[in-house]
C-alpha cells in the first residue's frame, strides 16, 4: 500500500474514532481488514446503539491503493 493510501486510511480511522468517542455507546468495536493481494482496506465501527435508532450512514467501500 502506498503512502497516499496509508494516509487516507489513517484519516478515516481517526475520524471514526473521534466520532465514536463523542457519540457511540460502549462497548465499541473497530474493525480493520486489509486484503494484501488486492491492496484494499475495509474499516468499520459498531456500537450497542438502540436497534430502533440504527441508521445506515453509507455503504462499505474499499479504499484501493493507487496503481504504481
N, C-alpha and C positions, 0 to 999 in steps of 0.2 A: 504494500500500500504506500502510495506516495505521500510526501509532506502535506500537500494541499488537502488530500482526502483525510489524512490523520487529523489535521487541524479542524476540518469540518465536523468530524465525529466528536472531537473534544468539545467543540462549541455546542453541539446538540446535547451531549451528555450533561454539560454544565448547566444549560438552560432547563433541562428536565429535572435535574437535582434541585435547582433553585425553586422551581415550581412545586416540587414535592415537599420541600421544607416549608413552603408558605401555605400550601393548600391541601395536601393529602392527609389521610387518616392512617396512622400506623396500624399494622406493620406495612411497610412499603417494600416492593421488590423491584430492583433494577436488573434488567436482563440485557446482556450484550452477547451477540453471536457473530463470529467472523468466519466467513467461508473463504478460506485461504486460496482455494482453487479458483474461485470466481472473483476474488478481491472485493467481496461485498460484506457490509456490516449491518446488522439489524439491532436496533436499540428500542427497548420497551420498558414501561413503568406501570406497575399495578399497585393499587392500594385496596383498603377494605371499605371503600365508599358504599353508601346505601345503594343497593342494586336499582332501586326505583329512581335514583337520581343519576345513574350512569348514562353518559352520553358518548357517542362516537365523535372523537375530535379530529380524526383523519384516518388515512389508510397507511398500512405498513409499506414503506417504500425503501428498498435497499439503497444504501449510499455506495455507489460504484466508483472505484478509483479511476481517474482518467488514464487513457491508454498512453504508453510511453512514446 
